[in-house]
Amino acid sequence: MHPSRRRCVHSGTSGRLATTTTDDIDALVASLKDRPRVVLHFHGGLVDDALGFATAERLTPVYEAAGAEPVFFVWSSGLLEILQGNLPQILGEGVFQTLLNRVTRYAAGAVFQRPGRRAAGPLAAPPARAVAAELALLRTGQEPYARLTPPAAVPPLGEAERVLITAELSADTELADRNREIVGSVLRSAPTTTAARDINGGRAAVATLMSPETVAELAADTADGGNRRALVTSALLVRKTVRVIAAVVGRFRLRTDHGLYPTVVEEILREFYVANVGAAVWDAMKRQTADTFAESDETRAGRYFLDRFSQLLASGSRPKVTVVGHSAGAVFIGNLLTDLARRRADADDPLPADFRVRDVVLLAPACTVTQLAPVVRLRRELFDRLRMFTMTDPAERADHLVPLLYPRSLLYFISGVLERGPARQSAVAPIAGMQRWYTADGAFGGQDSEDLRAYFAADPRRTVWSPVAGEPGLSSSARTHGAFDDDPEVLASLARMLAD
């Protein structure tokens, strides 16, 4: 076993102990006695177990050289496998490309046509040839419609416009052909051949990676394969497509869009593909970071570690503690700090009432604004200093998750596709690590957004917008989401913070 493995707390399903044992944690916490500085490091959600241990091996000498004893929380998500495997395949599907063309055409007409002209007459969608030319820009690395600026006020899609679009799409033979391909492949395929296409075990179509629920809806009225009933299913596909168009226009109206082309891609994925683009895995991964601190008859890794660490602190050993979270590791940190707040309020918990985390360091945090804001509100009792290293919005836009197909970063994708609303429905969410949520006009995100904006604005040292060559402790040269825990400038900044 590599020595760094002894510094790891390895959790699995529901935050239970995986390869780490309670004896391992007992020994790990005992090794922290009388150490002046301790770092708790939480890797990102794109990292599996093997890469998590590799991260621990790579960063152990970095933290030791800075005079700190590191503890690494290793956990697995599987999200990278899904994004790398399914997403390029989805974006290249024939049915996706047909939907992309149709949604882009009508959304462009609604978004970029002046409101007065839309009110005066029928929606003027650009010619199909012009849309195809715009989408062809992707092959040269350019983003379609990026040069156009929408008006300050974009009206919602009106009822008359919906009726017009529905009528035109209902007569669209290519859309009908795509529908028949999907339905036909379900009816022809045996149950044993469909499971491999669906990560959640539901019914899937050989012709597409659409969510099983969507495929089931499209196929439900065509079980007999009759042409008459197939027309009904085509109508359902049309209604869903119109709903996507309205959603794109609505996001421009609310100023939660990510640009026309990325927003169209995101809304198609939300409506038709959400089960196979990682939304369920993202939700499960976030639950795991909360469940590991939950009270349970089974030993939970995070809770057991804090039980023992609280006892160590109560014994008089009081190291300065820094917590570092990369990407979804920020979600983990939020749950850890929440559990510390719970322990402080519990008179029977050994955690000393005056214990505070010295530094909270977030590297390209993938937590939502709603998740981070409550933690920041508790800062006076939980931590002394918070610093966020993340990319400027131009750098975020240049970090393409799927080159030539999705020209935005992972954080944009999480915000636009993976996050869910309170009722578990898809809902665009402001992500704490995205600069655009702190500079955009409007009040999207409500009080949580306002509170975080005020907190970061009150002290410029709380944010490091990468790439930037700042003073010691405030520099970063990272230009991709995954680079922050391996960037020399960020690591030097961390070392400087540990030395303060």
C-alpha positions in Angstrom: 0.0 0.0 0.0 1.3 3.4 -0.9 1.8 5.5 2.3 -0.7 8.1 1.0 -3.5 5.5 1.1 -3.2 5.6 4.9 -4.2 9.2 4.7 -7.5 8.5 2.8 -11.0 8.0 4.0 -12.6 5.9 1.3 -16.4 6.0 1.1 -18.8 4.2 -1.2 -22.6 3.9 -1.7 -24.6 6.1 0.7 -21.3 7.4 2.2 -20.6 4.1 3.9 -17.0 2.9 4.5 -15.5 1.2 1.4 -11.9 -0.1 1.6 -11.2 2.1 4.7 -12.0 0.5 8.1 -12.9 2.1 11.4 -9.4 0.9 12.6 -7.9 2.8 9.7 -9.7 6.0 10.7 -8.7 5.6 14.3 -5.1 5.3 13.3 -5.4 8.2 10.9 -6.9 10.6 13.5 -4.3 9.5 16.1 -1.6 10.5 13.6 -3.0 14.0 13.6 -2.4 14.5 17.4 -0.4 17.7 18.1 0.1 18.4 14.4 0.1 22.2 13.8 -1.9 22.1 10.6 -4.3 19.7 9.0 -5.8 19.8 5.5 -9.0 17.9 4.6 -9.0 17.5 0.8 -12.1 16.6 -1.2 -11.5 15.7 -4.9 -14.0 16.5 -7.7 -17.0 14.6 -9.0 -15.3 13.5 -12.3 -12.7 11.5 -10.3 -13.3 7.8 -9.7 -11.7 5.9 -6.8 -8.5 5.1 -8.6 -8.0 8.7 -9.6 -8.9 9.8 -6.1 -6.1 7.7 -4.6 -3.8 9.0 -7.3 -4.7 12.6 -6.4 -3.8 11.8 -2.8 -0.5 10.4 -3.8 0.3 13.5 -5.9 -0.8 16.1 -3.4 0.6 14.5 -0.2 4.1 15.9 -0.7 2.7 19.3 -1.7 0.8 19.6 1.6 3.6 18.2 3.7 6.1 20.7 2.2 3.7 23.4 3.3 3.8 22.0 6.9 0.4 20.4 6.9 -0.8 16.9 7.5 -3.3 15.9 4.8 -6.4 13.8 4.9 -8.1 12.9 1.6 -11.7 11.9 1.3 -11.9 9.5 -1.7 -15.3 8.8 -3.3 -16.6 7.9 -6.7 -19.3 9.3 -9.0 -19.1 7.7 -12.4 -20.1 11.0 -14.0 -17.0 11.3 -16.2 -17.7 7.9 -17.8 -21.2 8.9 -18.7 -20.2 12.3 -20.0 -17.3 10.9 -22.1 -19.3 7.9 -23.3 -22.9 9.1 -23.8 -22.7 12.8 -24.5 -20.7 12.8 -27.7 -22.9 10.0 -29.0 -26.1 11.8 -28.1 -25.0 15.1 -29.7 -24.2 13.2 -32.9 -27.4 11.2 -33.2 -29.6 11.8 -36.2 -32.7 12.6 -34.2 -30.7 15.0 -32.0 -29.4 16.8 -35.1 -32.9 17.1 -36.5 -34.2 18.5 -33.2 -31.2 20.9 -33.0 -32.0 22.3 -36.4 -35.7 22.8 -35.8 -35.4 24.2 -32.3 -32.5 26.5 -33.3 -34.5 27.9 -36.3 -37.6 28.9 -34.4 -35.8 30.0 -31.2 -33.5 32.2 -33.3 -36.5 33.8 -35.0 -38.2 34.4 -31.6 -35.1 35.6 -29.8 -33.4 37.8 -32.4 -36.5 39.3 -34.0 -37.3 42.6 -32.5 -40.3 42.4 -30.0 -42.2 45.0 -32.0 -42.0 43.0 -35.2 -43.1 39.8 -33.4 -46.1 41.6 -32.0 -47.0 43.0 -35.5 -47.2 39.7 -37.3 -46.3 36.0 -37.6 -43.0 34.7 -36.2 -40.3 35.2 -38.9 -38.0 32.1 -38.5 -34.8 32.3 -40.6 -34.7 30.1 -43.7 -33.6 26.5 -43.2 -30.5 27.1 -45.4 -29.4 29.9 -43.2 -29.8 27.8 -40.0 -27.8 25.0 -41.6 -25.0 27.4 -42.5 -24.9 28.7 -38.9 -24.7 25.2 -37.5 -22.0 24.3 -39.9 -19.8 26.8 -38.2 -19.3 24.2 -35.5 -17.1 22.2 -37.8 -14.6 25.1 -37.9 -14.7 25.6 -34.1 -17.0 28.6 -34.2 -20.2 29.0 -32.2 -23.4 29.5 -34.1 -25.2 32.8 -33.5 -22.5 33.9 -31.0 -22.1 37.2 -32.9 -25.7 38.2 -32.5 -27.0 40.1 -29.5 -30.6 39.6 -28.3 -32.8 42.7 -27.5 -33.0 43.8 -23.9 -36.5 42.4 -23.5 -37.4 39.1 -25.1 -41.2 38.3 -24.9 -42.3 34.8 -24.2 -43.5 32.5 -27.0 -47.1 33.5 -27.6 -50.0 31.2 -28.2 -50.3 32.2 -31.8 -46.6 31.5 -32.3 -47.0 28.1 -30.7 -49.9 27.2 -33.0 -47.9 28.3 -36.1 -44.8 26.3 -35.1 -46.9 23.3 -34.2 -48.6 23.3 -37.6 -45.3 23.6 -39.4 -43.6 20.9 -37.4 -46.6 18.6 -37.8 -46.0 18.7 -41.6 -42.2 18.1 -41.2 -41.5 14.8 -42.9 -37.9 14.5 -41.5 -39.2 14.9 -37.9 -41.8 12.2 -38.6 -39.1 9.9 -40.1 -37.0 10.3 -37.0 -40.0 9.4 -34.8 -40.6 6.3 -36.8 -37.0 5.3 -36.5 -37.2 5.5 -32.7 -40.5 3.8 -32.3 -39.7 1.1 -34.9 -36.4 0.2 -33.2 -38.3 -0.3 -29.9 -40.9 -2.5 -31.4 -38.3 -4.6 -33.3 -35.8 -5.0 -30.5 -36.0 -7.8 -27.9 -36.0 -6.9 -24.2 -32.5 -8.4 -23.8 -31.0 -6.1 -26.3 -32.3 -2.8 -25.0 -30.9 -2.9 -21.5 -27.4 -2.2 -22.7 -28.6 1.1 -24.1 -30.0 2.4 -20.8 -27.9 3.2 -17.8 -31.0 3.1 -15.5 -32.4 -0.3 -16.7 -35.5 1.1 -18.4 -36.8 0.5 -21.9 -34.5 2.1 -24.6 -34.5 2.4 -28.3 -31.7 1.1 -30.5 -31.9 4.3 -32.6 -31.4 6.8 -29.8 -30.1 7.4 -26.2 -33.2 9.3 -25.3 -34.4 8.7 -21.8 -36.3 5.5 -21.4 -39.3 7.5 -20.1 -39.3 9.6 -23.3 -39.0 6.6 -25.5 -41.8 4.9 -23.7 -44.0 7.9 -24.3 -43.2 7.9 -28.0 -43.8 4.2 -28.3 -46.9 3.9 -26.1 -49.4 4.6 -28.8 -47.7 2.6 -31.4 -47.6 -0.8 -29.9 -49.5 -2.3 -32.8 -47.2 -0.6 -35.3 -50.1 0.9 -37.2 -49.6 4.0 -39.3 -52.6 5.7 -37.9 -51.4 5.5 -34.3 -47.9 6.4 -35.4 -49.3 9.8 -36.4 -50.4 10.4 -32.8 -47.0 9.7 -31.5 -45.5 12.1 -34.1 -47.8 14.7 -32.6 -46.3 14.0 -29.1 -42.8 14.6 -30.5 -44.0 17.9 -32.0 -45.5 19.0 -28.7 -42.3 18.2 -26.9 -40.3 20.1 -29.5 -42.5 23.2 -29.2 -42.0 23.0 -25.4 -38.2 23.0 -25.9 -38.5 26.1 -28.2 -40.6 27.9 -25.5 -38.1 27.0 -22.8 -35.2 28.4 -24.8 -37.1 31.6 -25.4 -38.1 31.7 -21.7 -34.4 31.5 -20.6 -33.5 34.5 -22.8 -36.4 36.4 -21.3 -35.2 35.6 -17.7 -31.5 36.1 -18.8 -30.6 32.6 -17.7 -29.5 31.6 -21.2 -26.0 30.5 -22.0 -26.0 31.8 -25.6 -28.4 30.5 -28.3 -26.7 27.4 -29.4 -25.6 26.1 -25.9 -29.1 26.9 -24.5 -30.8 24.9 -27.4 -28.5 22.0 -26.7 -29.2 22.1 -23.0 -33.0 22.3 -23.4 -33.1 19.4 -25.9 -31.1 17.3 -23.4 -33.4 18.3 -20.5 -36.6 17.4 -22.4 -35.4 14.2 -24.2 -32.2 12.8 -22.8 -31.9 13.8 -19.1 -31.6 10.2 -17.8 -28.6 9.4 -20.0 -26.6 12.6 -19.6 -25.8 12.0 -15.9 -28.5 13.8 -14.1 -29.4 10.8 -11.9 -25.7 10.1 -11.2 -25.2 13.8 -10.3 -28.1 13.7 -7.9 -26.9 10.4 -6.3 -23.3 11.7 -6.0 -24.5 14.8 -4.1 -26.7 12.6 -1.8 -23.7 10.5 -1.1 -21.8 13.5 0.2 -24.6 14.3 2.6 -25.4 10.6 3.6 -21.8 10.1 4.7 -22.5 12.4 7.7 -25.9 11.0 8.5 -26.8 9.2 11.7 -27.3 5.5 10.9 -27.0 2.0 12.2 -24.4 1.5 9.6 -21.0 3.2 9.9 -20.8 6.3 7.6 -17.3 7.4 6.7 -17.7 11.1 7.2 -19.6 10.9 10.4 -17.1 8.3 11.9 -14.2 10.5 11.0 -15.7 13.6 12.6 -16.7 11.6 15.7 -13.0 10.7 16.2 -11.7 14.1 15.1 -14.0 15.8 17.5 -12.6 13.7 20.3 -9.1 14.6 19.3 -9.9 18.3 19.4 -11.6 17.8 22.8 -8.4 16.2 24.1 -6.6 19.5 23.7 -4.9 18.9 20.3 -6.0 21.9 18.2 -4.4 22.1 14.8 -5.3 24.8 12.3 -7.7 23.1 9.9 -8.0 23.9 6.2 -10.6 22.3 4.0 -10.0 22.1 0.2 -12.7 21.1 -2.2 -12.4 20.8 -6.0 -15.5 20.9 -8.2 -18.2 18.7 -6.5 -15.8 18.5 -3.5 -17.3 21.9 -2.6 -20.7 20.1 -2.1 -18.9 17.7 0.2 -17.4 20.6 2.2 -20.8 22.2 2.5 -22.2 19.1 4.1 -19.2 18.8 6.4 -19.5 22.3 7.6 -23.3 21.8 8.1 -22.5 18.8 10.3 -20.0 20.8 12.3 -22.7 23.4 12.9 -25.0 20.6 14.1 -22.3 19.2 16.4 -21.7 22.7 17.9 -25.4 22.9 18.9 -25.3 19.4 20.5 -24.3 19.6 24.1 -23.4 15.9 24.1 -21.0 16.1 21.2 -17.3 16.4 22.1 -16.6 19.0 19.4 -15.3 22.1 21.3 -17.7 24.9 21.2 -15.0 27.4 20.0 -13.6 25.2 17.3 -13.5 26.9 13.9 -12.0 25.9 10.5 -9.1 28.1 9.6 -9.6 28.3 5.8 -12.2 27.0 3.4 -10.7 26.8 -0.1 -13.0 26.1 -3.1 -11.5 25.2 -6.4 -13.9 25.7 -9.4 -16.8 24.8 -7.0 -19.7 22.9 -8.6 -22.1 23.5 -5.7 -25.1 25.7 -6.4 -25.4 29.2 -5.0 -28.3 27.9 -2.9 -26.0 25.3 -1.3 -23.1 27.7 -0.6 -25.1 30.7 0.7 -26.3 29.1 4.0 -22.7 28.0 4.8 -21.4 31.5 4.2 -24.1 32.9 6.5 -22.7 30.7 9.3 -19.1 31.8 8.7 -18.8 33.6 12.1 -19.2 30.3 13.9 -17.7 27.9 11.3 -14.6 29.4 9.6 -12.2 32.3 9.6 -11.6 32.7 5.8 -13.0 31.5 2.5 -11.2 31.8 -0.8 -12.6 30.7 -4.1 -10.3 29.9 -7.1 -12.3 29.7 -10.3 -12.2 30.8 -13.9 -13.3 34.1 -15.4 -16.3 33.8 -17.6 -14.3 34.1 -20.8 -12.1 31.2 -19.7 -15.2 29.3 -18.6 -16.7 29.7 -22.1 -13.4 28.7 -23.7 -13.2 25.4 -21.7 -15.4 23.2 -24.0 -16.8 20.1 -22.4 -17.4 18.5 -25.8 -15.3 20.2 -28.5 -17.2 21.2 -31.6 -20.5 20.1 -30.0 -21.0 21.8 -26.6 -18.9 25.0 -26.4 -19.1 25.6 -22.7 -17.5 24.2 -19.5 -18.6 21.5 -17.2 -20.0 24.1 -14.8 -22.2 25.5 -17.5 -23.4 22.0 -18.3 -24.2 21.3 -14.6 -26.1 24.6 -14.4 -28.0 24.2 -17.7 -28.7 20.4 -17.7 -27.9 18.4 -14.5 -29.3 20.5 -11.7 -32.9 19.8 -10.5 -35.5 22.0 -8.8 -37.1 21.5 -5.4 -39.7 19.2 -7.0 -36.9 17.1 -8.7 -37.7 18.7 -12.1 -35.0 20.0 -14.4 -34.3 23.6 -13.5 -31.5 26.0 -14.5 -29.5 26.8 -11.3 -26.8 29.4 -10.6 -23.5 27.6 -9.8 -21.2 29.1 -7.2 -18.1 28.8 -9.3 -19.4 30.6 -12.3 -18.4 34.2 -12.5 -21.4 35.1 -14.7 -23.8 34.7 -11.7 -21.9 37.5 -9.9 -21.8 39.9 -12.8 -25.1 39.2 -14.6 -28.0 41.7 -14.3 -31.2 40.7 -12.7 -32.0 38.9 -9.4 -32.0 35.3 -10.7 -31.2 33.1 -7.7 -33.0 35.4 -5.2 -31.6 36.2 -1.8 -28.9 33.5 -1.9 -27.4 35.1 -5.0 -27.6 38.6 -3.5 -25.9 37.4 -0.2 -23.1 35.6 -2.0 -22.5 38.6 -4.3 -22.3 40.9 -1.3 -20.0 38.5 0.6 -17.5 38.2 -2.3 -17.7 41.9 -3.2 -16.9 42.9 0.4 -13.3 41.5 0.1 -11.6 41.0 -3.2 -9.2 38.5 -1.6 -12.1 36.0 -1.4 -12.1 35.4 -5.1 -9.3 34.5 -7.5 -10.6 34.7 -11.1 -8.3 32.5 -13.1 -6.0 33.0 -15.0 -4.5 35.8 -12.9 -1.0 36.7 -11.7 -1.9 38.2 -8.3 0.0 38.7 -5.1 1.1 35.6 -3.0 -1.8 33.4 -2.3 -4.0 35.0 -5.0 -2.6 33.6 -8.2 -3.9 30.9 -10.6 -3.0 29.9 -14.2 -5.7 27.2 -14.5 -7.7 27.5 -17.8 -9.7 24.3 -17.6 -12.1 23.0 -14.9 -9.9 19.9 -14.1 -6.6 21.9 -13.8 -7.1 23.6 -10.5 -5.8 20.8 -8.2 -2.7 20.4 -10.4 -2.0 24.0 -11.3 1.4 25.2 -10.0 0.1 28.7 -9.2 -2.9 27.4 -7.3 -0.8 25.0 -5.3 1.7 27.8 -4.5 -1.3 29.9 -3.4 -2.5 27.1 -1.2 1.0 26.7 0.3 1.1 30.5 1.1 -2.3 30.3 2.8 -1.2 27.4 4.9 1.9 29.4 5.9 -0.1 32.4 7.0 
